[in-house]
């Protein structure tokens, strides 16, 4: 099987690690070899959290610059910051709802324009799917379900060797029972949003 490399970047508290666990579980359910690693920056203080997930017969979880097949940004500036992992054939999915860093909040920095972020990503990659995942999560019933919305979008691309039914099964087993229905709804909404964005 072809090796596929996925990078997920988020800000601490956005649910990146749960999304990674769901993806790992879905891969196991599908009989797909998977390796994962995570970098926790100042995650509890709103710092970057990055997951590298490699599907197939790779020996390492390290995804070098230019190697990602798919980059998923839970936050637009973090997606831009991880652009070095991409190449001309990479697909990028990003949430368009910014979480301004502390420096911007206190007036010591400027958040890049969303249109500029999209322009820079499009210039370096094959495809960009960009939408407001936070609004869809809120519509699904829980603003914290951004991770499930983006999980739906990344499944829809067909880049990862994971069928939607296996990802849904993993959502049922890996997320708290109280949130399963909302999470499944958020997943479906992200799946549809990616379909429209293609």
GUSE-335436 format. One line per field, with one value per atom (N, C-alpha, C): residue in one letter; atom name; x, y, z. Coordinates in steps of 0.2 Angstrom, whole numbers, plus 2048, in hexadecimal, padded with zeros to 3 digits. Layout:
<recs>
type: A, ...;
atom: CA, ...;
x: X, ...;
y: Y, ...;
z: Z, ...;
</recs>
This chain:
<recs>
type: X, X, X, X, X, X, X, X, X, X, X, X, X, X, X, X, X, X, X, X, X, X, X, X, X, X, X, X, X, X, X, X, X, X, X, X, X, X, X, X, X, X, X, X, X, X, X, X, X, X, X, X, X, X, X, X, X, X, X, X, X, X, X, X, X, X, X, X, X, X, X, X, X, X, X, X, X, X, X, X, X, X, X, X, X, X, X, X, X, X, X, X, X, X, X, X, X, X, X, X, X, X, X, X, X, X, X, X, X, X, X, X, X, X, X, X, X, X, X, X, X, X, X, X, X, X, X, X, X, X, X, X, X, X, X, X, X, X, X, X, X, X, X, X, X, X, X, X, X, X, X, X, X, X, X, X, X, X, X, X, X, X, X, X, X, X, X, X, X, X, X, X, X, X, X, X, X, X, X, X, X, X, X, X, X, X, X, X, X, X, X, X, X, X, X, X, X, X, X, X, X, X, X, X, X, X, X, X, X, X, X, X, X, X, X, X, X, X, X, X, X, X, X, X, X, X, X, X, X, X, X, X, X, X, X, X, X, X, X, X, X, X, X, X, X, X, X, X, X, X, X, X, X, X, X, X, X, X, X, X, X, X, X, X, X, X, X, X, X, X, X, X, X, X, X, X, X, X, X, X, X, X, X, X, X, X, X, X, X, X, X, X, X, X, X, X, X, X, X, X, X, X, X, X, X, X, X, X, X, X, X, X, X, X, X, X, X, X, X, X, X, X, X, X, X, X, X, X, X, X, X, X, X, X, X, X, X, X, X, X, X, X, X, X, X, X, X, X, X, X, X, X, X, X, X, X, X, X, X, X, X, X, X, X, X, X, X, X, X, X, X, X, X, X, X, X, X, X, X, X, X, X, X, X, X, X, X, X, X, X, X, X, X, X, X, X, X, X, X, X, X, X, X, X, X, X, X, X, X, X, X, X, X, X, X, X, X, X, X, X, X, X, X, X, X, X, X, X, X, X, X, X, X, X, X, X, X, X, X, X, X, X, X, X, X, X, X, X, X, X, X, X, X, X, X, X, X, X, X, X, X, X, X, X, X, X, X, X, X, X, X, X, X, X, X, X, X, X, X, X, X, X, X, X, X, X, X, X, X, X, X, X, X, X, X, X, X, X, X, X, X, X, X, X, X, X, X, X, X, X, X, X, X, X, X, X, X, X, X, X, X, X, X, X, X, X, X, X, X, X, X, X, X, X, X, X, X, X, X, X, X, X, X, X, X, X, X, X, X, X, X, X, X, X, X, X, X, X, X, X, X, X, X, X, X, X, X, X, X, X, X, X, X, X, X, X, X, X, X, X, X, X, X, X, X, X, X, X, X, X, X, X, X, X;
atom: N, CA, C, N, CA, C, N, CA, C, N, CA, C, N, CA, C, N, CA, C, N, CA, C, N, CA, C, N, CA, C, N, CA, C, N, CA, C, N, CA, C, N, CA, C, N, CA, C, N, CA, C, N, CA, C, N, CA, C, N, CA, C, N, CA, C, N, CA, C, N, CA, C, N, CA, C, N, CA, C, N, CA, C, N, CA, C, N, CA, C, N, CA, C, N, CA, C, N, CA, C, N, CA, C, N, CA, C, N, CA, C, N, CA, C, N, CA, C, N, CA, C, N, CA, C, N, CA, C, N, CA, C, N, CA, C, N, CA, C, N, CA, C, N, CA, C, N, CA, C, N, CA, C, N, CA, C, N, CA, C, N, CA, C, N, CA, C, N, CA, C, N, CA, C, N, CA, C, N, CA, C, N, CA, C, N, CA, C, N, CA, C, N, CA, C, N, CA, C, N, CA, C, N, CA, C, N, CA, C, N, CA, C, N, CA, C, N, CA, C, N, CA, C, N, CA, C, N, CA, C, N, CA, C, N, CA, C, N, CA, C, N, CA, C, N, CA, C, N, CA, C, N, CA, C, N, CA, C, N, CA, C, N, CA, C, N, CA, C, N, CA, C, N, CA, C, N, CA, C, N, CA, C, N, CA, C, N, CA, C, N, CA, C, N, CA, C, N, CA, C, N, CA, C, N, CA, C, N, CA, C, N, CA, C, N, CA, C, N, CA, C, N, CA, C, N, CA, C, N, CA, C, N, CA, C, N, CA, C, N, CA, C, N, CA, C, N, CA, C, N, CA, C, N, CA, C, N, CA, C, N, CA, C, N, CA, C, N, CA, C, N, CA, C, N, CA, C, N, CA, C, N, CA, C, N, CA, C, N, CA, C, N, CA, C, N, CA, C, N, CA, C, N, CA, C, N, CA, C, N, CA, C, N, CA, C, N, CA, C, N, CA, C, N, CA, C, N, CA, C, N, CA, C, N, CA, C, N, CA, C, N, CA, C, N, CA, C, N, CA, C, N, CA, C, N, CA, C, N, CA, C, N, CA, C, N, CA, C, N, CA, C, N, CA, C, N, CA, C, N, CA, C, N, CA, C, N, CA, C, N, CA, C, N, CA, C, N, CA, C, N, CA, C, N, CA, C, N, CA, C, N, CA, C, N, CA, C, N, CA, C, N, CA, C, N, CA, C, N, CA, C, N, CA, C, N, CA, C, N, CA, C, N, CA, C, N, CA, C, N, CA, C, N, CA, C, N, CA, C, N, CA, C, N, CA, C, N, CA, C, N, CA, C, N, CA, C, N, CA, C, N, CA, C, N, CA, C, N, CA, C, N, CA, C, N, CA, C, N, CA, C, N, CA, C, N, CA, C, N, CA, C, N, CA, C, N, CA, C, N, CA, C, N, CA, C, N, CA, C, N, CA, C, N, CA, C, N, CA, C, N, CA, C, N, CA, C, N, CA, C, N, CA, C, N, CA, C, N, CA, C, N, CA, C, N, CA, C, N, CA, C, N, CA, C, N, CA, C, N, CA, C, N, CA, C, N, CA, C, N, CA, C;
x: 804, 800, 804, 802, 806, 806, 80C, 80C, 809, 805, 802, 804, 805, 807, 803, 800, 7FC, 7FF, 7FE, 800, 7FA, 7F9, 7F3, 7F6, 7F5, 7F7, 7F1, 7F2, 7EC, 7EF, 7EB, 7ED, 7EA, 7EE, 7EC, 7E5, 7E1, 7DA, 7D5, 7D8, 7D3, 7D1, 7D4, 7D2, 7D6, 7DC, 7E1, 7E2, 7E4, 7E6, 7E1, 7DA, 7D5, 7D4, 7D4, 7D3, 7D9, 7DF, 7E4, 7E3, 7E0, 7DE, 7D8, 7D4, 7CE, 7D1, 7D6, 7D9, 7DD, 7E0, 7E4, 7E0, 7DA, 7D5, 7D2, 7D0, 7CD, 7D2, 7D9, 7DE, 7DE, 7DE, 7DE, 7D8, 7D2, 7CC, 7CC, 7D0, 7D1, 7D6, 7DA, 7E0, 7E6, 7E6, 7EB, 7F1, 7F7, 7FD, 7FD, 7FE, 7FE, 803, 807, 80B, 80A, 80A, 808, 80E, 80E, 812, 80F, 810, 80D, 813, 812, 816, 811, 812, 80E, 812, 811, 814, 812, 810, 80D, 806, 804, 7FD, 7F8, 7F9, 7F4, 7F4, 7F8, 7F8, 7F7, 7F3, 7F2, 7F7, 7FC, 802, 800, 805, 804, 804, 800, 800, 800, 805, 805, 805, 802, 802, 804, 808, 80B, 808, 805, 802, 804, 807, 809, 806, 802, 7FF, 803, 803, 807, 80D, 811, 817, 81D, 81C, 822, 825, 82B, 82F, 82F, 82D, 82E, 828, 827, 821, 823, 82A, 82C, 82A, 827, 825, 829, 82E, 832, 82F, 833, 830, 82F, 829, 827, 824, 823, 821, 819, 816, 80F, 80A, 806, 801, 7FB, 7FA, 7F4, 7F6, 7F4, 7F5, 7EE, 7ED, 7E6, 7E8, 7E5, 7E6, 7E0, 7E0, 7DA, 7DA, 7DF, 7E0, 7E4, 7E1, 7E4, 7EB, 7ED, 7F5, 7F9, 7F7, 7FB, 7FB, 7F6, 7F7, 7FC, 7FC, 801, 808, 809, 80F, 812, 80E, 810, 811, 810, 810, 817, 81C, 822, 822, 81D, 81C, 819, 816, 813, 817, 814, 817, 812, 814, 80F, 809, 80A, 804, 800, 802, 7FE, 7F7, 7F3, 7EC, 7EC, 7EA, 7E9, 7E2, 7E0, 7D9, 7DA, 7D7, 7D8, 7D1, 7D1, 7CB, 7CD, 7C7, 7C8, 7C6, 7C6, 7C4, 7CB, 7CD, 7D4, 7D3, 7D8, 7D9, 7E0, 7DF, 7E4, 7E9, 7EF, 7F4, 7F4, 7F7, 7F8, 7FB, 800, 804, 7FF, 7FA, 7F5, 7F0, 7EE, 7E9, 7EC, 7F2, 7F5, 7F8, 7F7, 7F9, 800, 804, 80B, 80C, 806, 807, 801, 801, 7FC, 7FA, 7F4, 7F2, 7F1, 7F4, 7F4, 7ED, 7EB, 7E5, 7E3, 7DD, 7DB, 7DC, 7DA, 7DB, 7E3, 7E7, 7EE, 7F1, 7EE, 7F0, 7EE, 7E8, 7E5, 7EA, 7EB, 7EF, 7F6, 7F9, 800, 800, 7FA, 7FA, 7F8, 7F4, 7F2, 7F8, 7FD, 803, 807, 807, 80C, 809, 803, 800, 7FB, 7F9, 7F4, 7ED, 7EB, 7E4, 7E3, 7DF, 7DD, 7D6, 7D4, 7CD, 7CC, 7C9, 7C9, 7C2, 7C0, 7B9, 7B9, 7B3, 7B3, 7B0, 7B5, 7B3, 7B0, 7B2, 7AF, 7A8, 7A6, 79F, 79B, 79E, 79A, 79A, 79F, 79F, 79A, 799, 794, 78D, 78C, 786, 784, 789, 788, 786, 788, 785, 78B, 791, 797, 79D, 79E, 7A4, 7AA, 7AB, 7B1, 7B2, 7AD, 7AD, 7B0, 7B4, 7B8, 7BD, 7BF, 7C4, 7C0, 7B9, 7B5, 7B3, 7B2, 7B1, 7B6, 7BC, 7C2, 7C4, 7C2, 7C3, 7BF, 7B9, 7B4, 7B7, 7BA, 7BD, 7C3, 7C7, 7CD, 7CB, 7C6, 7C4, 7C1, 7BD, 7BA, 7BF, 7C5, 7CA, 7CC, 7CB, 7CD, 7D5, 7D9, 7E0, 7E2, 7DF, 7E0, 7DD, 7E0, 7DD, 7D8, 7D3, 7CE, 7C7, 7C3, 7BC, 7B8, 7B3, 7AF, 7AC, 7AA, 7A6, 7AB, 7B1, 7B6, 7B8, 7B8, 7BA, 7B4, 7AE, 7A8, 7A8, 7AA, 7AA, 7AF, 7B5, 7BA, 7B7, 7B3, 7B0, 7AC, 7A8, 7A4, 7A8, 7AD, 7B1, 7B6, 7B8, 7BE, 7BB, 7B5, 7B3, 7AD, 7AD, 7A8, 7A1, 79E, 797, 792, 793, 78F, 790, 795, 797, 797, 795, 796, 791, 78B, 786, 788, 78A, 78C, 793, 797, 79D, 79C, 798, 796, 793, 78E, 78B, 791, 795, 79B, 79F, 7A0, 7A4, 7A1, 79A, 796, 796, 796, 796, 79D, 7A2, 7A9, 7AA, 7A7, 7A7, 7A4, 79E, 79A, 79E, 7A1, 7A4, 7AA, 7AE, 7B4, 7B1, 7AC, 7A9, 7A7, 7A4, 7A3, 7A9, 7AE, 7B5, 7B9, 7B7, 7BB, 7BA;
y: 7FA, 800, 806, 80B, 812, 815, 818, 81B, 822, 824, 82B, 82E, 834, 838, 83E, 83E, 843, 848, 84E, 853, 856, 856, 85A, 85F, 866, 86B, 86E, 870, 873, 877, 87B, 87E, 87A, 87A, 876, 877, 872, 872, 871, 871, 870, 869, 864, 85D, 859, 85C, 858, 851, 850, 84A, 845, 847, 842, 840, 845, 844, 83E, 83F, 83A, 833, 833, 82D, 829, 82D, 82B, 828, 82C, 82A, 823, 823, 81D, 817, 818, 812, 810, 815, 813, 810, 811, 80E, 806, 805, 7FF, 7FB, 7FE, 7FA, 7F9, 7FC, 7FB, 7F7, 7F5, 7F0, 7F4, 7FB, 7FF, 800, 7FF, 800, 808, 80A, 811, 812, 818, 81A, 821, 823, 82A, 82D, 834, 837, 83E, 841, 847, 84C, 852, 857, 85C, 85C, 860, 867, 86C, 872, 874, 87B, 87D, 87C, 876, 874, 877, 877, 879, 881, 884, 88B, 88E, 88A, 88C, 88C, 887, 886, 881, 880, 87C, 874, 870, 869, 866, 862, 85F, 857, 854, 84D, 84B, 846, 843, 83C, 83A, 834, 831, 82B, 828, 821, 820, 81A, 816, 810, 80B, 809, 806, 803, 807, 80D, 812, 80F, 811, 80F, 814, 81A, 820, 824, 828, 82C, 833, 834, 83B, 83D, 842, 845, 84B, 84A, 850, 855, 85B, 860, 85E, 860, 85E, 857, 853, 84C, 84B, 850, 84F, 84E, 849, 848, 84C, 84D, 851, 855, 85B, 85F, 862, 861, 863, 868, 86E, 874, 875, 874, 876, 87D, 881, 888, 88B, 890, 892, 894, 898, 89A, 894, 88F, 889, 885, 885, 882, 885, 88C, 88F, 88E, 88E, 88C, 886, 881, 87A, 879, 87E, 87D, 87A, 87B, 878, 870, 86D, 866, 864, 869, 867, 868, 865, 866, 867, 867, 869, 864, 85E, 859, 859, 85D, 85C, 85F, 85C, 85F, 862, 868, 86B, 86D, 86B, 86C, 871, 877, 87B, 87E, 87F, 882, 88A, 88E, 895, 899, 896, 89A, 89B, 8A1, 8A2, 8A2, 8A0, 8A0, 8A5, 8AB, 8B0, 8AE, 8AE, 8AD, 8B2, 8B1, 8B6, 8BD, 8BC, 8C2, 8C7, 8C4, 8C8, 8CB, 8C7, 8C9, 8CF, 8D0, 8D5, 8DB, 8DA, 8DF, 8DF, 8DA, 8D9, 8D5, 8D3, 8D0, 8D1, 8CF, 8CF, 8C9, 8C7, 8C1, 8C1, 8BD, 8BD, 8BD, 8C1, 8C1, 8B9, 8B7, 8B1, 8B0, 8B5, 8B4, 8B3, 8B7, 8B6, 8AF, 8AC, 8A5, 8A0, 8A1, 89D, 89D, 8A3, 8A5, 8A1, 8A2, 89F, 897, 894, 88D, 88B, 88E, 88C, 88C, 891, 892, 88C, 889, 883, 87C, 87B, 875, 873, 86D, 86B, 86E, 86D, 86F, 871, 876, 879, 878, 875, 875, 879, 87F, 883, 885, 885, 886, 887, 88A, 88C, 886, 882, 87B, 87D, 882, 884, 886, 889, 88A, 884, 87F, 879, 875, 875, 871, 874, 87B, 87E, 87C, 87C, 87A, 872, 86E, 867, 866, 86B, 86B, 86C, 86C, 86D, 871, 877, 87A, 876, 872, 86E, 868, 867, 862, 864, 869, 86B, 866, 862, 85C, 857, 856, 851, 854, 85A, 85D, 85C, 85E, 85D, 856, 851, 84A, 848, 84B, 849, 84C, 852, 855, 851, 84F, 84B, 844, 841, 83A, 83B, 841, 842, 842, 845, 846, 83F, 83A, 833, 832, 837, 836, 831, 831, 82C, 825, 820, 819, 817, 81B, 81A, 81B, 816, 817, 81B, 81F, 823, 81F, 819, 814, 812, 811, 80F, 815, 81B, 821, 822, 821, 822, 81D, 817, 812, 814, 817, 819, 81F, 823, 829, 826, 821, 81E, 81B, 818, 814, 819, 81E, 822, 829, 82B, 831, 82F, 834, 833, 832, 82D, 82C, 832, 837, 83D, 841, 840, 844, 840, 83A, 836, 839, 83A, 83C, 843, 848, 84E, 84D, 849, 848, 845, 840, 83D, 842, 847, 84C, 851, 853, 857, 854, 84D, 84A, 84A, 849, 849, 850, 855, 85C, 85E, 85C, 85D, 859, 853, 84F, 852, 855, 859, 85F, 863, 869, 868, 862, 861, 85F, 85C, 85A, 860, 865, 86C, 86F, 86F, 872, 86F, 869, 866, 868;
z: 800, 800, 800, 7FD, 7FC, 803, 805, 80B, 80A, 80F, 80F, 816, 815, 81B, 81D, 823, 825, 82B, 82A, 830, 832, 838, 83B, 840, 83F, 844, 847, 84D, 851, 856, 85A, 860, 866, 86B, 871, 873, 874, 876, 870, 86A, 864, 862, 866, 865, 860, 85E, 859, 85C, 862, 864, 864, 866, 865, 85E, 859, 852, 850, 852, 851, 853, 859, 85C, 858, 856, 852, 84B, 848, 842, 843, 848, 84A, 84A, 84E, 84F, 848, 844, 83E, 839, 83A, 836, 838, 83F, 842, 840, 840, 83E, 836, 832, 82B, 829, 82E, 82D, 829, 82A, 827, 82C, 82A, 82F, 830, 836, 838, 83D, 83D, 842, 843, 849, 84B, 850, 850, 855, 856, 85B, 85D, 860, 85F, 862, 866, 86C, 870, 872, 86F, 871, 878, 879, 87F, 87E, 87D, 87B, 880, 886, 88B, 88B, 888, 888, 881, 87D, 876, 871, 873, 86E, 869, 864, 85F, 861, 85E, 85F, 858, 857, 850, 851, 84C, 84C, 845, 845, 83E, 83E, 839, 838, 831, 832, 82B, 82A, 825, 823, 81E, 81F, 81A, 81E, 81A, 81C, 81E, 820, 822, 828, 829, 82F, 834, 832, 837, 837, 83C, 83C, 83B, 839, 837, 830, 830, 829, 828, 824, 822, 81E, 81D, 819, 812, 810, 809, 808, 80D, 80D, 80E, 811, 813, 80C, 80D, 807, 809, 810, 812, 818, 818, 81E, 820, 827, 829, 82F, 82E, 833, 837, 83D, 841, 842, 841, 841, 83B, 838, 832, 832, 837, 837, 839, 83C, 83E, 837, 833, 82D, 828, 828, 825, 827, 82E, 831, 82F, 82E, 82C, 825, 821, 81A, 817, 81B, 819, 818, 81B, 81B, 814, 810, 80A, 804, 7FF, 7F8, 7F3, 7ED, 7E7, 7E6, 7E9, 7E9, 7EF, 7F4, 7FB, 7FA, 7FE, 7FF, 806, 807, 80D, 80F, 815, 818, 81E, 81E, 824, 826, 82C, 82F, 82E, 82D, 82C, 832, 837, 83E, 842, 842, 845, 84D, 850, 857, 858, 859, 85A, 85F, 85E, 863, 868, 86E, 873, 871, 86D, 86B, 867, 863, 85F, 864, 869, 86E, 871, 873, 877, 872, 86C, 867, 865, 866, 865, 85E, 85B, 855, 850, 84A, 845, 843, 843, 840, 838, 834, 82D, 82A, 825, 822, 81F, 820, 81E, 817, 813, 80C, 80A, 80E, 80C, 80E, 814, 816, 810, 80E, 808, 802, 800, 7FA, 7FB, 801, 801, 801, 804, 804, 7FD, 7F9, 7F3, 7EE, 7EF, 7EB, 7EB, 7F1, 7F2, 7F2, 7F2, 7F2, 7EC, 7EB, 7E6, 7E7, 7EE, 7EF, 7F6, 7F7, 7FD, 7FE, 804, 806, 80C, 80C, 812, 813, 819, 81C, 823, 825, 82D, 830, 833, 836, 83D, 840, 847, 846, 841, 840, 83F, 83B, 83A, 840, 845, 84B, 84F, 84F, 854, 851, 84A, 847, 849, 84A, 84B, 853, 857, 85E, 863, 861, 866, 862, 864, 861, 862, 866, 867, 862, 85E, 859, 853, 853, 84D, 84A, 84F, 84D, 849, 84B, 847, 840, 840, 839, 835, 837, 833, 831, 836, 835, 82F, 82F, 829, 823, 823, 81D, 81A, 81F, 81D, 81A, 81D, 81B, 813, 812, 80C, 806, 807, 802, 7FF, 803, 800, 800, 802, 802, 807, 80D, 812, 811, 812, 811, 816, 817, 81D, 81A, 81B, 818, 81E, 81C, 820, 826, 824, 829, 82F, 82D, 832, 836, 834, 838, 83C, 83A, 83E, 844, 842, 847, 84D, 84B, 84F, 854, 851, 854, 85A, 858, 85D, 863, 862, 867, 86A, 867, 86A, 86D, 86C, 86F, 875, 879, 87F, 87C, 880, 87D, 87D, 881, 881, 87B, 878, 872, 86B, 86B, 865, 860, 861, 85C, 859, 85D, 85B, 857, 859, 855, 84E, 84E, 848, 843, 846, 842, 83F, 843, 841, 83C, 83D, 838, 831, 831, 82A, 827, 82C, 829, 826, 829, 826, 820, 81F, 819, 814, 815, 810, 80E, 813, 811, 80D, 80E, 80A, 803, 802, 7FC, 7F8, 7FB, 7F8, 7F6, 7FA, 7F9, 7F3, 7F1, 7EC, 7E5;
</recs>
